[in-house]
Amino acid sequence: MPDKIRGYKVYDAKISVKTENDKIEPKGVSEAFVNIGEPEIADVSLTGITLELSAEILGLEQSGRVDFLTFHDFRVNGLPVEIEEYKESFAFKKNQPTQLPKSVVIFLGAAQTLRGALKELKDSKNEWQVTGRVFVFGRFKKFGFSFKRVVPVEINIKIKNPLQKNL
């Protein structure tokens, strides 16, 4: 990992990620928690399927402002997906949950949709495995000082299959 990305210093924080379905609280010492909502189908077209996902962030050790989020190497059940850069800036306060102002938009292109549909027909799963890395770019306050940082967050979660509830 480089020292800086887009002019922001890389900071390796301990972030716990879970979904609404997780009944167990993440273990270990964490600086923040991210609770990811259930995916909703936003659009189905010839070019692919668009899903929207909400999330809630809880910073335990600091407050600050998130400038934007980028998403890298995301896969759903092993199939690559495109996630738009999240450009909505928002503030969060220490020990207070903050909902993302807008949903994250995920696009499964026609090729991935076809492969995914064939997999779904052969072996439909109640849950989908989602993996990837989110880079959180922002200004974080600690002990009265503000730091311009980018925090990489590894994602490895299971979400409910949005196709099963919409059929």
C-alpha positions as CSV (number, residue, x, y, z in Angstrom):
1,M,0.0,0.0,0.0
2,P,1.4,3.4,-0.9
3,D,2.0,6.1,1.8
4,K,-0.5,8.5,0.1
5,I,-3.4,8.2,-2.3
6,R,-4.8,11.3,-4.0
7,G,-2.9,13.5,-1.5
8,Y,-4.4,11.8,1.5
9,K,-2.1,10.0,3.9
10,V,-3.0,6.3,4.3
11,Y,-4.0,5.3,7.8
12,D,-4.6,1.7,8.8
13,A,-7.5,1.8,11.2
14,K,-9.3,-1.2,12.7
15,I,-12.8,-1.0,11.2
16,S,-15.4,-3.7,11.8
17,V,-18.0,-4.3,9.0
18,K,-21.2,-6.2,9.5
19,T,-24.6,-6.5,7.9
20,E,-28.1,-6.1,9.4
21,N,-28.4,-9.9,9.4
22,D,-25.3,-10.4,11.6
23,K,-26.6,-11.3,15.1
24,I,-23.1,-11.3,16.6
25,E,-21.3,-8.0,17.3
26,P,-17.8,-7.9,15.7
27,K,-15.1,-8.9,18.1
28,G,-11.9,-7.2,18.9
29,V,-10.8,-3.6,19.4
30,S,-12.3,-1.4,16.6
31,E,-12.0,2.3,16.0
32,A,-15.2,2.3,14.0
33,F,-18.1,0.1,13.0
34,V,-19.9,0.0,9.6
35,N,-23.4,-1.6,9.4
36,I,-24.4,-2.4,5.8
37,G,-28.1,-2.5,4.9
38,E,-29.8,-4.9,2.6
39,P,-29.4,-4.4,-1.1
40,E,-32.4,-3.1,-3.1
41,I,-32.9,-3.5,-6.8
42,A,-33.0,0.0,-8.3
43,D,-33.1,-0.8,-12.0
44,V,-33.0,-3.8,-14.4
45,S,-32.1,-3.1,-18.1
46,L,-30.5,-4.7,-21.1
47,T,-27.1,-3.4,-19.9
48,G,-27.4,-4.9,-16.4
49,I,-28.8,-4.7,-12.9
50,T,-28.4,-1.7,-10.6
51,L,-28.5,-2.3,-6.9
52,E,-28.5,0.3,-4.1
53,L,-27.1,-0.3,-0.6
54,S,-27.3,1.9,2.5
55,A,-24.9,1.9,5.4
56,E,-24.4,3.4,8.9
57,I,-21.1,4.4,10.4
58,L,-20.2,4.7,14.0
59,G,-16.9,6.2,14.9
60,L,-15.8,5.2,18.4
61,E,-12.5,7.1,18.8
62,Q,-12.9,10.2,16.6
63,S,-15.2,12.5,14.6
64,G,-14.7,14.1,11.3
65,R,-15.8,14.5,7.7
66,V,-15.8,12.0,4.9
67,D,-15.0,13.7,1.6
68,F,-15.7,10.7,-0.7
69,L,-15.4,6.9,-1.0
70,T,-13.8,4.7,-3.7
71,F,-14.4,1.0,-4.2
72,H,-11.8,-1.5,-5.5
73,D,-11.8,-5.1,-6.7
74,F,-15.4,-5.8,-5.6
75,R,-16.9,-9.1,-6.3
76,V,-20.3,-10.7,-5.6
77,N,-20.1,-14.5,-5.4
78,G,-16.8,-14.2,-7.3
79,L,-18.2,-12.1,-10.1
80,P,-16.6,-8.6,-10.6
81,V,-19.0,-5.7,-10.1
82,E,-18.7,-1.9,-10.6
83,I,-19.4,0.5,-7.8
84,E,-19.6,4.2,-8.5
85,E,-17.3,6.5,-6.5
86,Y,-19.4,7.9,-3.7
87,K,-19.1,11.7,-3.9
88,E,-21.5,12.7,-1.1
89,S,-19.5,14.4,1.7
90,F,-20.8,13.9,5.2
91,A,-19.8,14.6,8.8
92,F,-19.9,12.1,11.7
93,K,-19.5,12.6,15.4
94,K,-17.7,10.3,17.9
95,N,-20.0,7.7,19.4
96,Q,-23.0,8.7,17.3
97,P,-24.3,6.5,14.4
98,T,-24.4,8.3,11.0
99,Q,-26.4,7.1,8.0
100,L,-24.9,7.7,4.6
101,P,-26.8,10.6,2.9
102,K,-27.4,8.6,-0.3
103,S,-27.2,4.9,-1.1
104,V,-24.1,3.3,-2.7
105,V,-24.9,2.3,-6.3
106,I,-23.7,-1.1,-7.5
107,F,-23.8,-2.0,-11.2
108,L,-23.7,-5.6,-12.4
109,G,-23.0,-5.5,-16.2
110,A,-24.9,-7.7,-18.7
111,A,-22.0,-10.2,-18.8
112,Q,-21.9,-10.6,-15.0
113,T,-25.7,-10.6,-14.9
114,L,-25.9,-13.4,-17.4
115,R,-23.2,-15.5,-15.6
116,G,-24.8,-14.7,-12.3
117,A,-28.3,-15.7,-13.6
118,L,-26.9,-19.0,-14.8
119,K,-25.3,-19.6,-11.4
120,E,-28.6,-18.5,-9.7
121,L,-30.6,-21.0,-11.9
122,K,-28.2,-23.9,-11.2
123,D,-27.5,-23.2,-7.5
124,S,-29.5,-20.4,-5.9
125,K,-28.1,-19.1,-2.7
126,N,-30.0,-17.4,0.2
127,E,-26.9,-15.2,0.8
128,W,-24.3,-13.7,-1.5
129,Q,-20.6,-13.4,-0.6
130,V,-19.4,-9.8,-1.1
131,T,-15.6,-9.0,-1.1
132,G,-13.6,-5.9,-1.9
133,R,-11.9,-2.8,-0.5
134,V,-13.4,0.6,0.3
135,F,-11.1,3.6,0.6
136,V,-12.6,6.3,2.9
137,F,-11.1,9.7,2.1
138,G,-11.7,12.4,4.7
139,R,-10.6,14.7,7.5
140,F,-10.6,13.0,10.9
141,K,-10.4,14.8,14.3
142,K,-8.6,13.4,17.3
143,F,-7.5,15.3,20.4
144,G,-8.5,18.6,18.8
145,F,-6.3,18.1,15.7
146,S,-7.6,17.4,12.2
147,F,-5.9,14.9,9.9
148,K,-6.3,14.4,6.2
149,R,-6.4,10.6,5.8
150,V,-7.5,7.8,3.6
151,V,-8.6,4.6,5.5
152,P,-8.7,1.3,3.6
153,V,-11.6,-0.9,4.7
154,E,-11.6,-4.6,3.8
155,I,-15.0,-6.0,3.0
156,N,-15.9,-9.7,3.4
157,I,-19.5,-10.1,4.2
158,K,-22.6,-12.1,3.3
159,I,-25.8,-10.2,2.2
160,K,-29.3,-11.5,1.6
161,N,-29.9,-12.4,-2.0
162,P,-32.0,-9.4,-3.3
163,L,-33.3,-11.5,-6.2
164,Q,-35.1,-14.0,-4.0
165,K,-37.2,-11.3,-2.2
166,N,-38.1,-9.6,-5.5
167,L,-39.3,-12.7,-7.3
